[in-house]
Amino acid sequence: MDFVRVEVLRRRMTVGRLVPRIFSAISGIILLLISAILMITIIGILPGLGLGSFSLFLIVASFSGGERFKCPRCGFEKNIALYGRHNATCSKCKQNIAIDWIRSEKTEKQKDAI
């Protein structure tokens, strides 16, 4: 396999992207508290474990974010590069891809202003 690089634009966090994350984190914390209360009782141990694992999934999903990119080898468009990672694997052709993060122009202008 050859070495492939992709440039991915790192978009700014806007209100439209922030609200679902906050909702997911708050609902995950509330469900985690409910699962802790359920696990105190003998009858609620199994439902509490299931609800607790689901709530942990919601909390982790709210903190992880990423951008979509297109595989240059096979053209598959639904690959996701998580923030902070510098490599990804194409879901279709299993090609290892190096990720070059590019900041948007607005964030660069804000840095220059400061």
C-alpha positions, 0 to 999 in steps of 0.5 A: 500500500502506498502512502496517502495524505489528505487535508481536512478542514477543521471547522469552528465550533458553532452554536449549531454544532455545540447544542447537540453535544451539550444536550448529549452530555447533560442527558448522559449525566442524568441517565448515569445518576438514574442508573446509579439509583437503580443499581442500589436496589436488588431488582434494578441491578441489571437495568442499571448496568444497561442504562449506565453503559448507554449513558457512558456512551452518550457522555463519550460521544459528546466529547469526541468530534471529528470531520468527514473526508473523502478517501483519495484511493477509492472515493468513499466519502463517509470516513471520519477523522477524529480531532487530535488524530493524525491518521485514519483508516478508510472504512471501505478499502482499509487504506491508512491515510495521514491527516493534515489538519487545516484551520479555517481562515476565520480562526487564523484572522482571530489569532492575528488580531490577538 
